[in-house]
Amino acid sequence: MREPTFFVLASLADGRKHGYGIIKDAEDLSDGRVRLKVGTLYAALERLTAEGLVATAGDEVVDGRARRYFELTDVGTTSLAAEAERQAMNAARARARLTQRAARAKVAAATAPAKVATA
């Protein structure tokens, strides 16, 4: 799952939202890394709806402008949870490798011959 899709689904995990709400929430959740454009968002929402991950959740008019709301489906919830778990496992593996690397570097530094200063 690509990062923008992940954050669109994560945005909808706490309830229905309209397009601008999703854009803002995805940006906040990603610490600014994901900045969706309106056209990109609606193309993604159309694809996610076709895949059964997202559903439309009503329309309303606010200040003369129509807003369409979207919500996460049960299939979308399962997919988001699986992706979050996959990312967590990948991060844990990376942290373990970094810990191993640091331990090897510490051992190498402790067992390296001392350098003799020359005058």
Biopython code that builds the backbone (N, CA, C, O; Angstrom):
import numpy as np
from Bio.PDB.StructureBuilder import StructureBuilder

atoms = [
    (1, "MET", "N", (0.856, -1.179, 0.000)),
    (1, "MET", "CA", (0.000, 0.000, 0.000)),
    (1, "MET", "C", (0.897, 1.235, 0.000)),
    (1, "MET", "O", (1.839, 1.330, 0.786)),
    (2, "ARG", "N", (0.598, 2.164, -0.877)),
    (2, "ARG", "CA", (1.381, 3.392, -0.942)),
    (2, "ARG", "C", (1.029, 4.310, 0.227)),
    (2, "ARG", "O", (-0.069, 4.250, 0.781)),
    (3, "GLU", "N", (1.981, 5.148, 0.582)),
    (3, "GLU", "CA", (1.807, 6.019, 1.747)),
    (3, "GLU", "C", (0.570, 6.923, 1.656)),
    (3, "GLU", "O", (-0.142, 7.042, 2.653)),
    (4, "PRO", "N", (0.278, 7.564, 0.522)),
    (4, "PRO", "CA", (-0.935, 8.390, 0.477)),
    (4, "PRO", "C", (-2.206, 7.579, 0.752)),
    (4, "PRO", "O", (-3.095, 8.045, 1.465)),
    (5, "THR", "N", (-2.294, 6.381, 0.197)),
    (5, "THR", "CA", (-3.460, 5.531, 0.438)),
    (5, "THR", "C", (-3.564, 5.185, 1.913)),
    (5, "THR", "O", (-4.646, 5.238, 2.497)),
    (6, "PHE", "N", (-2.440, 4.832, 2.510)),
    (6, "PHE", "CA", (-2.418, 4.505, 3.935)),
    (6, "PHE", "C", (-2.986, 5.658, 4.760)),
    (6, "PHE", "O", (-3.806, 5.440, 5.652)),
    (7, "PHE", "N", (-2.553, 6.878, 4.464)),
    (7, "PHE", "CA", (-3.001, 8.019, 5.260)),
    (7, "PHE", "C", (-4.435, 8.439, 4.947)),
    (7, "PHE", "O", (-5.104, 8.996, 5.817)),
    (8, "VAL", "N", (-4.926, 8.192, 3.738)),
    (8, "VAL", "CA", (-6.346, 8.419, 3.448)),
    (8, "VAL", "C", (-7.183, 7.476, 4.303)),
    (8, "VAL", "O", (-8.148, 7.898, 4.941)),
    (9, "LEU", "N", (-6.808, 6.189, 4.312)),
    (9, "LEU", "CA", (-7.547, 5.218, 5.122)),
    (9, "LEU", "C", (-7.425, 5.534, 6.608)),
    (9, "LEU", "O", (-8.408, 5.451, 7.344)),
    (10, "ALA", "N", (-6.223, 5.897, 7.053)),
    (10, "ALA", "CA", (-6.019, 6.237, 8.467)),
    (10, "ALA", "C", (-6.859, 7.456, 8.855)),
    (10, "ALA", "O", (-7.387, 7.522, 9.966)),
    (11, "SER", "N", (-6.980, 8.404, 7.954)),
    (11, "SER", "CA", (-7.788, 9.589, 8.211)),
    (11, "SER", "C", (-9.245, 9.215, 8.470)),
    (11, "SER", "O", (-9.911, 9.809, 9.318)),
    (12, "LEU", "N", (-9.723, 8.228, 7.731)),
    (12, "LEU", "CA", (-11.125, 7.824, 7.860)),
    (12, "LEU", "C", (-11.366, 6.852, 9.010)),
    (12, "LEU", "O", (-12.513, 6.520, 9.312)),
    (13, "ALA", "N", (-10.302, 6.397, 9.648)),
    (13, "ALA", "CA", (-10.443, 5.405, 10.722)),
    (13, "ALA", "C", (-11.218, 5.949, 11.922)),
    (13, "ALA", "O", (-11.835, 5.177, 12.656)),
    (14, "ASP", "N", (-11.196, 7.259, 12.129)),
    (14, "ASP", "CA", (-11.924, 7.801, 13.292)),
    (14, "ASP", "C", (-13.273, 8.411, 12.928)),
    (14, "ASP", "O", (-13.889, 9.102, 13.740)),
    (15, "GLY", "N", (-13.726, 8.157, 11.713)),
    (15, "GLY", "CA", (-15.062, 8.620, 11.340)),
    (15, "GLY", "C", (-15.109, 9.230, 9.958)),
    (15, "GLY", "O", (-14.082, 9.454, 9.318)),
    (16, "ARG", "N", (-16.314, 9.490, 9.516)),
    (16, "ARG", "CA", (-16.507, 10.006, 8.156)),
    (16, "ARG", "C", (-15.940, 11.410, 8.019)),
    (16, "ARG", "O", (-15.927, 12.193, 8.969)),
    (17, "LYS", "N", (-15.474, 11.704, 6.816)),
    (17, "LYS", "CA", (-14.911, 13.031, 6.538)),
    (17, "LYS", "C", (-15.215, 13.397, 5.094)),
    (17, "LYS", "O", (-15.453, 12.527, 4.255)),
    (18, "HIS", "N", (-15.204, 14.691, 4.818)),
    (18, "HIS", "CA", (-15.314, 15.169, 3.439)),
    (18, "HIS", "C", (-13.896, 15.362, 2.899)),
    (18, "HIS", "O", (-12.916, 15.249, 3.636)),
    (19, "GLY", "N", (-13.805, 15.655, 1.607)),
    (19, "GLY", "CA", (-12.511, 15.729, 0.936)),
    (19, "GLY", "C", (-11.479, 16.603, 1.608)),
    (19, "GLY", "O", (-10.363, 16.153, 1.870)),
    (20, "TYR", "N", (-11.832, 17.858, 1.897)),
    (20, "TYR", "CA", (-10.862, 18.756, 2.522)),
    (20, "TYR", "C", (-10.429, 18.228, 3.890)),
    (20, "TYR", "O", (-9.261, 18.345, 4.262)),
    (21, "GLY", "N", (-11.368, 17.651, 4.634)),
    (21, "GLY", "CA", (-11.031, 17.084, 5.937)),
    (21, "GLY", "C", (-10.014, 15.957, 5.812)),
    (21, "GLY", "O", (-9.105, 15.834, 6.633)),
    (22, "ILE", "N", (-10.175, 15.137, 4.780)),
    (22, "ILE", "CA", (-9.227, 14.037, 4.544)),
    (22, "ILE", "C", (-7.864, 14.597, 4.173)),
    (22, "ILE", "O", (-6.842, 14.140, 4.685)),
    (23, "ILE", "N", (-7.842, 15.585, 3.285)),
    (23, "ILE", "CA", (-6.572, 16.196, 2.859)),
    (23, "ILE", "C", (-5.818, 16.748, 4.067)),
    (23, "ILE", "O", (-4.627, 16.487, 4.235)),
    (24, "LYS", "N", (-6.510, 17.503, 4.896)),
    (24, "LYS", "CA", (-5.888, 18.115, 6.080)),
    (24, "LYS", "C", (-5.425, 17.058, 7.073)),
    (24, "LYS", "O", (-4.319, 17.141, 7.607)),
    (25, "ASP", "N", (-6.273, 16.067, 7.315)),
    (25, "ASP", "CA", (-5.942, 15.023, 8.281)),
    (25, "ASP", "C", (-4.766, 14.167, 7.803)),
    (25, "ASP", "O", (-3.891, 13.823, 8.597)),
    (26, "ALA", "N", (-4.740, 13.825, 6.524)),
    (26, "ALA", "CA", (-3.634, 13.028, 5.978)),
    (26, "ALA", "C", (-2.315, 13.789, 6.113)),
    (26, "ALA", "O", (-1.282, 13.198, 6.428)),
    (27, "GLU", "N", (-2.354, 15.079, 5.878)),
    (27, "GLU", "CA", (-1.146, 15.896, 6.035)),
    (27, "GLU", "C", (-0.703, 15.923, 7.501)),
    (27, "GLU", "O", (0.485, 15.791, 7.792)),
    (28, "ASP", "N", (-1.649, 16.091, 8.415)),
    (28, "ASP", "CA", (-1.322, 16.109, 9.843)),
    (28, "ASP", "C", (-0.779, 14.759, 10.308)),
    (28, "ASP", "O", (0.238, 14.697, 11.000)),
    (29, "LEU", "N", (-1.459, 13.683, 9.926)),
    (29, "LEU", "CA", (-1.035, 12.340, 10.347)),
    (29, "LEU", "C", (0.359, 11.978, 9.831)),
    (29, "LEU", "O", (1.096, 11.239, 10.484)),
    (30, "SER", "N", (0.713, 12.502, 8.659)),
    (30, "SER", "CA", (2.002, 12.169, 8.049)),
    (30, "SER", "C", (3.087, 13.188, 8.379)),
    (30, "SER", "O", (4.166, 13.159, 7.787)),
    (31, "ASP", "N", (2.815, 14.071, 9.301)),
    (31, "ASP", "CA", (3.749, 15.145, 9.649)),
    (31, "ASP", "C", (4.164, 15.958, 8.423)),
    (31, "ASP", "O", (5.316, 16.374, 8.297)),
    (32, "GLY", "N", (3.200, 16.175, 7.518)),
    (32, "GLY", "CA", (3.436, 17.014, 6.351)),
    (32, "GLY", "C", (4.021, 16.302, 5.146)),
    (32, "GLY", "O", (4.199, 16.923, 4.098)),
    (33, "ARG", "N", (4.327, 15.004, 5.264)),
    (33, "ARG", "CA", (4.919, 14.279, 4.128)),
    (33, "ARG", "C", (3.916, 14.041, 3.008)),
    (33, "ARG", "O", (4.289, 14.030, 1.834)),
    (34, "VAL", "N", (2.653, 13.852, 3.357)),
    (34, "VAL", "CA", (1.621, 13.580, 2.359)),
    (34, "VAL", "C", (0.764, 14.822, 2.202)),
    (34, "VAL", "O", (0.046, 15.225, 3.118)),
    (35, "ARG", "N", (0.855, 15.419, 1.025)),
    (35, "ARG", "CA", (0.072, 16.616, 0.700)),
    (35, "ARG", "C", (-0.737, 16.296, -0.550)),
    (35, "ARG", "O", (-0.252, 16.426, -1.675)),
    (36, "LEU", "N", (-1.959, 15.880, -0.334)),
    (36, "LEU", "CA", (-2.817, 15.450, -1.432)),
    (36, "LEU", "C", (-3.433, 16.640, -2.153)),
    (36, "LEU", "O", (-3.884, 17.599, -1.527)),
    (37, "LYS", "N", (-3.444, 16.563, -3.451)),
    (37, "LYS", "CA", (-4.161, 17.540, -4.257)),
    (37, "LYS", "C", (-5.588, 17.015, -4.424)),
    (37, "LYS", "O", (-5.818, 15.808, -4.348)),
    (38, "VAL", "N", (-6.524, 17.899, -4.646)),
    (38, "VAL", "CA", (-7.936, 17.530, -4.719)),
    (38, "VAL", "C", (-8.163, 16.446, -5.779)),
    (38, "VAL", "O", (-8.815, 15.438, -5.503)),
    (39, "GLY", "N", (-7.631, 16.647, -6.983)),
    (39, "GLY", "CA", (-7.822, 15.671, -8.052)),
    (39, "GLY", "C", (-7.257, 14.311, -7.701)),
    (39, "GLY", "O", (-7.867, 13.282, -7.992)),
    (40, "THR", "N", (-6.088, 14.305, -7.074)),
    (40, "THR", "CA", (-5.449, 13.056, -6.659)),
    (40, "THR", "C", (-6.290, 12.356, -5.602)),
    (40, "THR", "O", (-6.474, 11.140, -5.649)),
    (41, "LEU", "N", (-6.802, 13.136, -4.644)),
    (41, "LEU", "CA", (-7.624, 12.557, -3.579)),
    (41, "LEU", "C", (-8.871, 11.907, -4.153)),
    (41, "LEU", "O", (-9.181, 10.763, -3.822)),
    (42, "TYR", "N", (-9.590, 12.622, -5.009)),
    (42, "TYR", "CA", (-10.848, 12.066, -5.511)),
    (42, "TYR", "C", (-10.624, 10.872, -6.425)),
    (42, "TYR", "O", (-11.457, 9.966, -6.466)),
    (43, "ALA", "N", (-9.512, 10.852, -7.163)),
    (43, "ALA", "CA", (-9.182, 9.658, -7.951)),
    (43, "ALA", "C", (-8.906, 8.482, -7.016)),
    (43, "ALA", "O", (-9.333, 7.359, -7.284)),
    (44, "ALA", "N", (-8.192, 8.741, -5.919)),
    (44, "ALA", "CA", (-7.898, 7.690, -4.937)),
    (44, "ALA", "C", (-9.182, 7.213, -4.266)),
    (44, "ALA", "O", (-9.377, 6.010, -4.091)),
    (45, "LEU", "N", (-10.059, 8.142, -3.891)),
    (45, "LEU", "CA", (-11.325, 7.761, -3.248)),
    (45, "LEU", "C", (-12.195, 6.936, -4.193)),
    (45, "LEU", "O", (-12.873, 6.005, -3.759)),
    (46, "GLU", "N", (-12.178, 7.270, -5.465)),
    (46, "GLU", "CA", (-12.935, 6.491, -6.452)),
    (46, "GLU", "C", (-12.389, 5.065, -6.538)),
    (46, "GLU", "O", (-13.151, 4.099, -6.574)),
    (47, "ARG", "N", (-11.064, 4.947, -6.571)),
    (47, "ARG", "CA", (-10.421, 3.626, -6.622)),
    (47, "ARG", "C", (-10.701, 2.843, -5.336)),
    (47, "ARG", "O", (-11.037, 1.660, -5.390)),
    (48, "LEU", "N", (-10.563, 3.493, -4.195)),
    (48, "LEU", "CA", (-10.790, 2.824, -2.910)),
    (48, "LEU", "C", (-12.254, 2.418, -2.741)),
    (48, "LEU", "O", (-12.549, 1.396, -2.122)),
    (49, "THR", "N", (-13.156, 3.209, -3.286)),
    (49, "THR", "CA", (-14.579, 2.848, -3.256)),
    (49, "THR", "C", (-14.816, 1.618, -4.131)),
    (49, "THR", "O", (-15.529, 0.697, -3.732)),
    (50, "ALA", "N", (-14.219, 1.603, -5.319)),
    (50, "ALA", "CA", (-14.366, 0.452, -6.218)),
    (50, "ALA", "C", (-13.785, -0.815, -5.592)),
    (50, "ALA", "O", (-14.285, -1.912, -5.839)),
    (51, "GLU", "N", (-12.737, -0.669, -4.786)),
    (51, "GLU", "CA", (-12.110, -1.809, -4.112)),
    (51, "GLU", "C", (-12.857, -2.217, -2.847)),
    (51, "GLU", "O", (-12.537, -3.240, -2.241)),
    (52, "GLY", "N", (-13.839, -1.434, -2.447)),
    (52, "GLY", "CA", (-14.627, -1.763, -1.267)),
    (52, "GLY", "C", (-13.992, -1.346, 0.047)),
    (52, "GLY", "O", (-14.445, -1.774, 1.109)),
    (53, "LEU", "N", (-12.956, -0.523, 0.001)),
    (53, "LEU", "CA", (-12.268, -0.082, 1.215)),
    (53, "LEU", "C", (-12.906, 1.162, 1.823)),
    (53, "LEU", "O", (-12.808, 1.400, 3.027)),
    (54, "VAL", "N", (-13.554, 1.943, 0.981)),
    (54, "VAL", "CA", (-14.182, 3.201, 1.385)),
    (54, "VAL", "C", (-15.580, 3.227, 0.785)),
    (54, "VAL", "O", (-15.813, 2.655, -0.280)),
    (55, "ALA", "N", (-16.510, 3.889, 1.463)),
    (55, "ALA", "CA", (-17.868, 4.064, 0.950)),
    (55, "ALA", "C", (-18.271, 5.524, 1.108)),
    (55, "ALA", "O", (-17.783, 6.220, 1.998)),
    (56, "THR", "N", (-19.161, 5.979, 0.242)),
    (56, "THR", "CA", (-19.695, 7.326, 0.422)),
    (56, "THR", "C", (-20.613, 7.302, 1.645)),
    (56, "THR", "O", (-21.282, 6.307, 1.925)),
    (57, "ALA", "N", (-20.623, 8.411, 2.354)),
    (57, "ALA", "CA", (-21.371, 8.467, 3.609)),
    (57, "ALA", "C", (-22.211, 9.729, 3.692)),
    (57, "ALA", "O", (-22.338, 10.332, 4.758)),
    (58, "GLY", "N", (-22.782, 10.124, 2.563)),
    (58, "GLY", "CA", (-23.697, 11.253, 2.560)),
    (58, "GLY", "C", (-23.126, 12.506, 1.924)),
    (58, "GLY", "O", (-21.918, 12.647, 1.735)),
    (59, "ASP", "N", (-24.039, 13.408, 1.602)),
    (59, "ASP", "CA", (-23.699, 14.705, 1.010)),
    (59, "ASP", "C", (-24.398, 15.784, 1.816)),
    (59, "ASP", "O", (-25.441, 15.547, 2.425)),
    (60, "GLU", "N", (-23.810, 16.973, 1.811)),
    (60, "GLU", "CA", (-24.488, 18.125, 2.396)),
    (60, "GLU", "C", (-23.966, 19.378, 1.722)),
    (60, "GLU", "O", (-22.893, 19.370, 1.118)),
    (61, "VAL", "N", (-24.712, 20.432, 1.824)),
    (61, "VAL", "CA", (-24.313, 21.710, 1.245)),
    (61, "VAL", "C", (-23.945, 22.636, 2.403)),
    (61, "VAL", "O", (-24.734, 22.853, 3.323)),
    (62, "VAL", "N", (-22.716, 23.181, 2.334)),
    (62, "VAL", "CA", (-22.222, 24.106, 3.352)),
    (62, "VAL", "C", (-21.757, 25.362, 2.637)),
    (62, "VAL", "O", (-20.890, 25.301, 1.765)),
    (63, "ASP", "N", (-22.329, 26.495, 3.002)),
    (63, "ASP", "CA", (-22.001, 27.773, 2.365)),
    (63, "ASP", "C", (-22.148, 27.697, 0.844)),
    (63, "ASP", "O", (-21.339, 28.255, 0.103)),
    (64, "GLY", "N", (-23.183, 27.003, 0.394)),
    (64, "GLY", "CA", (-23.454, 26.911, -1.032)),
    (64, "GLY", "C", (-22.595, 25.914, -1.785)),
    (64, "GLY", "O", (-22.698, 25.802, -3.006)),
    (65, "ARG", "N", (-21.746, 25.187, -1.066)),
    (65, "ARG", "CA", (-20.869, 24.218, -1.727)),
    (65, "ARG", "C", (-21.223, 22.812, -1.258)),
    (65, "ARG", "O", (-21.442, 22.559, -0.073)),
    (66, "ALA", "N", (-21.270, 21.911, -2.230)),
    (66, "ALA", "CA", (-21.600, 20.520, -1.912)),
    (66, "ALA", "C", (-20.382, 19.824, -1.312)),
    (66, "ALA", "O", (-19.254, 19.994, -1.774)),
    (67, "ARG", "N", (-20.639, 19.048, -0.284)),
    (67, "ARG", "CA", (-19.591, 18.228, 0.335)),
    (67, "ARG", "C", (-20.036, 16.780, 0.284)),
    (67, "ARG", "O", (-21.156, 16.454, 0.678)),
    (68, "ARG", "N", (-19.178, 15.930, -0.191)),
    (68, "ARG", "CA", (-19.449, 14.489, -0.166)),
    (68, "ARG", "C", (-18.582, 13.900, 0.938)),
    (68, "ARG", "O", (-17.385, 14.174, 1.020)),
    (69, "TYR", "N", (-19.194, 13.104, 1.767)),
    (69, "TYR", "CA", (-18.494, 12.465, 2.881)),
    (69, "TYR", "C", (-18.165, 11.018, 2.533)),
    (69, "TYR", "O", (-18.874, 10.360, 1.772)),
    (70, "PHE", "N", (-17.069, 10.548, 3.116)),
    (70, "PHE", "CA", (-16.601, 9.182, 2.912)),
    (70, "PHE", "C", (-16.334, 8.548, 4.265)),
    (70, "PHE", "O", (-16.045, 9.230, 5.249)),
    (71, "GLU", "N", (-16.438, 7.213, 4.290)),
    (71, "GLU", "CA", (-16.132, 6.485, 5.511)),
    (71, "GLU", "C", (-15.409, 5.194, 5.165)),
    (71, "GLU", "O", (-15.508, 4.684, 4.049)),
    (72, "LEU", "N", (-14.687, 4.683, 6.137)),
    (72, "LEU", "CA", (-13.974, 3.427, 6.004)),
    (72, "LEU", "C", (-14.972, 2.280, 6.123)),
    (72, "LEU", "O", (-15.841, 2.297, 6.995)),
    (73, "THR", "N", (-14.850, 1.292, 5.254)),
    (73, "THR", "CA", (-15.705, 0.102, 5.362)),
    (73, "THR", "C", (-15.027, -0.907, 6.289)),
    (73, "THR", "O", (-13.895, -0.697, 6.722)),
    (74, "ASP", "N", (-15.720, -1.994, 6.587)),
    (74, "ASP", "CA", (-15.109, -3.059, 7.389)),
    (74, "ASP", "C", (-13.902, -3.650, 6.665)),
    (74, "ASP", "O", (-12.887, -3.957, 7.291)),
    (75, "VAL", "N", (-14.013, -3.810, 5.347)),
    (75, "VAL", "CA", (-12.885, -4.320, 4.546)),
    (75, "VAL", "C", (-11.727, -3.320, 4.602)),
    (75, "VAL", "O", (-10.565, -3.714, 4.696)),
    (76, "GLY", "N", (-12.050, -2.041, 4.545)),
    (76, "GLY", "CA", (-11.017, -1.002, 4.647)),
    (76, "GLY", "C", (-10.339, -1.008, 6.001)),
    (76, "GLY", "O", (-9.128, -0.810, 6.096)),
    (77, "THR", "N", (-11.113, -1.233, 7.046)),
    (77, "THR", "CA", (-10.562, -1.311, 8.399)),
    (77, "THR", "C", (-9.580, -2.480, 8.502)),
    (77, "THR", "O", (-8.490, -2.340, 9.057)),
    (78, "THR", "N", (-9.974, -3.619, 7.966)),
    (78, "THR", "CA", (-9.103, -4.804, 7.985)),
    (78, "THR", "C", (-7.837, -4.553, 7.189)),
    (78, "THR", "O", (-6.743, -4.917, 7.620)),
    (79, "SER", "N", (-7.982, -3.934, 6.033)),
    (79, "SER", "CA", (-6.825, -3.641, 5.181)),
    (79, "SER", "C", (-5.870, -2.656, 5.856)),
    (79, "SER", "O", (-4.654, -2.842, 5.818)),
    (80, "LEU", "N", (-6.420, -1.616, 6.469)),
    (80, "LEU", "CA", (-5.590, -0.636, 7.172)),
    (80, "LEU", "C", (-4.868, -1.288, 8.346)),
    (80, "LEU", "O", (-3.682, -1.039, 8.558)),
    (81, "ALA", "N", (-5.569, -2.114, 9.104)),
    (81, "ALA", "CA", (-4.947, -2.791, 10.247)),
    (81, "ALA", "C", (-3.817, -3.705, 9.787)),
    (81, "ALA", "O", (-2.763, -3.751, 10.421)),
    (82, "ALA", "N", (-4.024, -4.428, 8.696)),
    (82, "ALA", "CA", (-2.983, -5.323, 8.169)),
    (82, "ALA", "C", (-1.766, -4.526, 7.711)),
    (82, "ALA", "O", (-0.629, -4.935, 7.947)),
    (83, "GLU", "N", (-2.000, -3.396, 7.059)),
    (83, "GLU", "CA", (-0.885, -2.567, 6.593)),
    (83, "GLU", "C", (-0.141, -1.936, 7.766)),
    (83, "GLU", "O", (1.087, -1.850, 7.747)),
    (84, "ALA", "N", (-0.871, -1.499, 8.779)),
    (84, "ALA", "CA", (-0.218, -0.931, 9.963)),
    (84, "ALA", "C", (0.649, -1.992, 10.637)),
    (84, "ALA", "O", (1.758, -1.694, 11.081)),
    (85, "GLU", "N", (0.160, -3.211, 10.715)),
    (85, "GLU", "CA", (0.929, -4.307, 11.310)),
    (85, "GLU", "C", (2.168, -4.619, 10.473)),
    (85, "GLU", "O", (3.249, -4.841, 11.020)),
    (86, "ARG", "N", (2.012, -4.635, 9.150)),
    (86, "ARG", "CA", (3.151, -4.895, 8.256)),
    (86, "ARG", "C", (4.227, -3.827, 8.448)),
    (86, "ARG", "O", (5.414, -4.141, 8.540)),
    (87, "GLN", "N", (3.803, -2.568, 8.508)),
    (87, "GLN", "CA", (4.765, -1.481, 8.701)),
    (87, "GLN", "C", (5.443, -1.582, 10.067)),
    (87, "GLN", "O", (6.642, -1.326, 10.185)),
    (88, "ALA", "N", (4.687, -1.949, 11.087)),
    (88, "ALA", "CA", (5.264, -2.100, 12.431)),
    (88, "ALA", "C", (6.303, -3.224, 12.446)),
    (88, "ALA", "O", (7.365, -3.080, 13.053)),
    (89, "MET", "N", (6.002, -4.336, 11.784)),
    (89, "MET", "CA", (6.966, -5.449, 11.730)),
    (89, "MET", "C", (8.220, -5.038, 10.966)),
    (89, "MET", "O", (9.331, -5.372, 11.380)),
    (90, "ASN", "N", (8.059, -4.322, 9.864)),
    (90, "ASN", "CA", (9.220, -3.847, 9.108)),
    (90, "ASN", "C", (10.074, -2.899, 9.948)),
    (90, "ASN", "O", (11.302, -2.984, 9.935)),
    (91, "ALA", "N", (9.423, -2.003, 10.673)),
    (91, "ALA", "CA", (10.165, -1.069, 11.527)),
    (91, "ALA", "C", (10.892, -1.812, 12.643)),
    (91, "ALA", "O", (12.025, -1.464, 12.973)),
    (92, "ALA", "N", (10.264, -2.824, 13.226)),
    (92, "ALA", "CA", (10.904, -3.613, 14.286)),
    (92, "ALA", "C", (12.129, -4.337, 13.741)),
    (92, "ALA", "O", (13.162, -4.399, 14.408)),
    (93, "ARG", "N", (12.021, -4.881, 12.539)),
    (93, "ARG", "CA", (13.180, -5.563, 11.927)),
    (93, "ARG", "C", (14.314, -4.593, 11.666)),
    (93, "ARG", "O", (15.479, -4.907, 11.908)),
    (94, "ALA", "N", (13.971, -3.414, 11.173)),
    (94, "ALA", "CA", (15.003, -2.407, 10.914)),
    (94, "ALA", "C", (15.677, -1.973, 12.215)),
    (94, "ALA", "O", (16.898, -1.829, 12.263)),
    (95, "ARG", "N", (14.880, -1.763, 13.275)),
    (95, "ARG", "CA", (15.465, -1.378, 14.568)),
    (95, "ARG", "C", (16.372, -2.481, 15.106)),
    (95, "ARG", "O", (17.426, -2.192, 15.672)),
    (96, "ALA", "N", (15.972, -3.742, 14.936)),
    (96, "ALA", "CA", (16.804, -4.858, 15.397)),
    (96, "ALA", "C", (18.129, -4.868, 14.656)),
    (96, "ALA", "O", (19.177, -5.081, 15.266)),
    (97, "ARG", "N", (18.100, -4.643, 13.354)),
    (97, "ARG", "CA", (19.343, -4.600, 12.578)),
    (97, "ARG", "C", (20.224, -3.437, 13.014)),
    (97, "ARG", "O", (21.445, -3.578, 13.089)),
    (98, "LEU", "N", (19.627, -2.308, 13.297)),
    (98, "LEU", "CA", (20.405, -1.158, 13.754)),
    (98, "LEU", "C", (21.028, -1.431, 15.119)),
    (98, "LEU", "O", (22.160, -1.024, 15.380)),
    (99, "THR", "N", (20.293, -2.119, 15.989)),
    (99, "THR", "CA", (20.820, -2.494, 17.299)),
    (99, "THR", "C", (21.999, -3.452, 17.137)),
    (99, "THR", "O", (23.016, -3.312, 17.817)),
    (100, "GLN", "N", (21.860, -4.422, 16.237)),
    (100, "GLN", "CA", (22.951, -5.369, 15.968)),
    (100, "GLN", "C", (24.173, -4.634, 15.425)),
    (100, "GLN", "O", (25.304, -4.928, 15.812)),
    (101, "ARG", "N", (23.943, -3.692, 14.540)),
    (101, "ARG", "CA", (25.043, -2.927, 13.956)),
    (101, "ARG", "C", (25.781, -2.139, 15.040)),
    (101, "ARG", "O", (27.011, -2.116, 15.072)),
    (102, "ALA", "N", (25.023, -1.498, 15.920)),
    (102, "ALA", "CA", (25.637, -0.723, 16.996)),
    (102, "ALA", "C", (26.432, -1.632, 17.926)),
    (102, "ALA", "O", (27.510, -1.258, 18.387)),
    (103, "ALA", "N", (25.905, -2.831, 18.205)),
    (103, "ALA", "CA", (26.607, -3.774, 19.081)),
    (103, "ALA", "C", (27.911, -4.237, 18.430)),
    (103, "ALA", "O", (28.943, -4.323, 19.097)),
    (104, "ARG", "N", (27.867, -4.536, 17.131)),
    (104, "ARG", "CA", (29.089, -4.950, 16.420)),
    (104, "ARG", "C", (30.126, -3.829, 16.423)),
    (104, "ARG", "O", (31.317, -4.079, 16.608)),
    (105, "ALA", "N", (29.674, -2.609, 16.219)),
    (105, "ALA", "CA", (30.597, -1.470, 16.218)),
    (105, "ALA", "C", (31.233, -1.292, 17.591)),
    (105, "ALA", "O", (32.415, -0.963, 17.689)),
    (106, "LYS", "N", (30.459, -1.506, 18.646)),
    (106, "LYS", "CA", (30.978, -1.381, 20.010)),
    (106, "LYS", "C", (32.030, -2.451, 20.281)),
    (106, "LYS", "O", (33.075, -2.163, 20.864)),
    (107, "VAL", "N", (31.755, -3.691, 19.856)),
    (107, "VAL", "CA", (32.716, -4.786, 20.037)),
    (107, "VAL", "C", (33.970, -4.509, 19.225)),
    (107, "VAL", "O", (35.081, -4.701, 19.718)),
    (108, "ALA", "N", (33.807, -4.065, 18.003)),
    (108, "ALA", "CA", (34.962, -3.781, 17.144)),
    (108, "ALA", "C", (35.830, -2.680, 17.749)),
    (108, "ALA", "O", (37.057, -2.764, 17.701)),
    (109, "ALA", "N", (35.211, -1.664, 18.310)),
    (109, "ALA", "CA", (35.967, -0.570, 18.922)),
    (109, "ALA", "C", (36.706, -1.048, 20.169)),
    (109, "ALA", "O", (37.826, -0.612, 20.437)),
    (110, "ALA", "N", (36.078, -1.943, 20.929)),
    (110, "ALA", "CA", (36.688, -2.436, 22.164)),
    (110, "ALA", "C", (37.846, -3.388, 21.892)),
    (110, "ALA", "O", (38.769, -3.483, 22.701)),
    (111, "THR", "N", (37.810, -4.088, 20.771)),
    (111, "THR", "CA", (38.849, -5.088, 20.477)),
    (111, "THR", "C", (39.887, -4.587, 19.484)),
    (111, "THR", "O", (40.838, -5.303, 19.170)),
    (112, "ALA", "N", (39.720, -3.381, 18.991)),
    (112, "ALA", "CA", (40.686, -2.845, 18.031)),
    (112, "ALA", "C", (41.990, -2.526, 18.759)),
    (112, "ALA", "O", (41.976, -2.049, 19.894)),
    (113, "PRO", "N", (43.121, -2.793, 18.095)),
    (113, "PRO", "CA", (44.411, -2.471, 18.721)),
    (113, "PRO", "C", (44.521, -0.960, 18.972)),
    (113, "PRO", "O", (44.059, -0.142, 18.177)),
    (114, "ALA", "N", (45.132, -0.632, 20.073)),
    (114, "ALA", "CA", (45.313, 0.766, 20.410)),
    (114, "ALA", "C", (46.305, 1.388, 19.443)),
    (114, "ALA", "O", (47.292, 0.753, 19.070)),
    (115, "LYS", "N", (46.055, 2.598, 19.044)),
    (115, "LYS", "CA", (46.970, 3.316, 18.153)),
    (115, "LYS", "C", (48.068, 3.942, 18.993)),
    (115, "LYS", "O", (47.821, 4.535, 20.043)),
    (116, "VAL", "N", (49.242, 3.796, 18.516)),
    (116, "VAL", "CA", (50.391, 4.333, 19.222)),
    (116, "VAL", "C", (50.713, 5.701, 18.618)),
    (116, "VAL", "O", (50.832, 5.851, 17.402)),
    (117, "ALA", "N", (50.849, 6.678, 19.486)),
    (117, "ALA", "CA", (51.154, 8.033, 19.030)),
    (117, "ALA", "C", (52.632, 8.099, 18.724)),
    (117, "ALA", "O", (53.461, 7.593, 19.481)),
    (118, "THR", "N", (52.951, 8.722, 17.618)),
    (118, "THR", "CA", (54.350, 8.924, 17.263)),
    (118, "THR", "C", (54.708, 10.386, 17.390)),
    (118, "THR", "O", (53.897, 11.276, 17.136)),
    (119, "ALA", "N", (55.952, 10.606, 17.794)),
    (119, "ALA", "CA", (56.363, 11.981, 18.005)),
    (119, "ALA", "C", (57.039, 12.564, 16.800)),
    (119, "ALA", "O", (57.446, 13.725, 16.822)),
]
sb = StructureBuilder()
sb.init_structure("model")
sb.init_model(0)
sb.init_chain("A")
sb.init_seg("    ")
for serial, (resi, resn, name, xyz) in enumerate(atoms, 1):
    if name == "N":
        sb.init_residue(resn, " ", resi, " ")
    sb.init_atom(name, np.array(xyz, "f"), 0.0, 1.0, " ", f" {name:<3s}", serial, name[0])
structure = sb.get_structure()
